[in-house]
Amino acid sequence: MKKSTQNPTPRKYELLSDEEDYQITLAAMSDPDNPPMTDADFECMERRGDFGAPWIKPGYGQVKKQTDL
């Protein structure tokens, strides 16, 4: 399969009308299996994970020597 060196044609997206957006939002809000999150839900969330490249963190790739105590 030959790869093209030219840029691909940009994708065109049609924006939703206000009425379509309203209908989608209304359907999502009425879903009993997936209720919208409240402010209280967001407040009790905790940040998880440490994002970023590991090689820029101190100690990456370094081996610590064990010392005799």
N, C-alpha and C positions, 0 to 999 in steps of 0.2 A: 504494500500500500504506500503510495507516494504522498509525502506531506507537502502541502502547499507552503511556499514561502511568503505568500501574500496574506494580508490581513483578512480575516473572515468578514463576511458581511454582517453589519451590526443587526442585532435583533430589535424588532419594533414591538413595543408594548402599548396596548390600549389602556388608558386609565379608566377606572370605574366611574360611572356617573354617581351623583349624590344619592339617587334612589337605589342603585345597585349596592352601594356601600351600606346604606341604611338597612336593606334587606339582609345582607350578609351578617351585619352586626346584630340585628334582631334575632336571626337564627342561631348565632353563636351564644347569645345571652340566654336563650331559652333551652339550651342543651343541659339536661339534668346530670349527665355523666361528667361534664367538664365545666363547672361553674367558674365565672371570672374571679381573678384574685382580688382580694380586698387590700386596703392599706395595712390592715393588721397582719395579713399574710406576708406582705413584703417586709414589715418591721421585724418579724420573727425569723427571717431568713439569715443565714450566716454565709459569709464568703468562704468558698472552698477552693482549694487548689492554689498553686503558686504558678503564675503564668510568666512566661518569658523564656528566653533562650538559656539553657542550663550552662553553657560554656562561658557566660558572662558573670556567673555567680562566683564568689570567692571559694576557693578550695576545689573547684571542678578539675578533675584529672590529677589531683595531687594525692599522693599516698601518705597517710600519717604514719609516722614511725612509732612503734610502741617503746616506751621507755621503762627501764627497770625501776620499780619503786622501792 
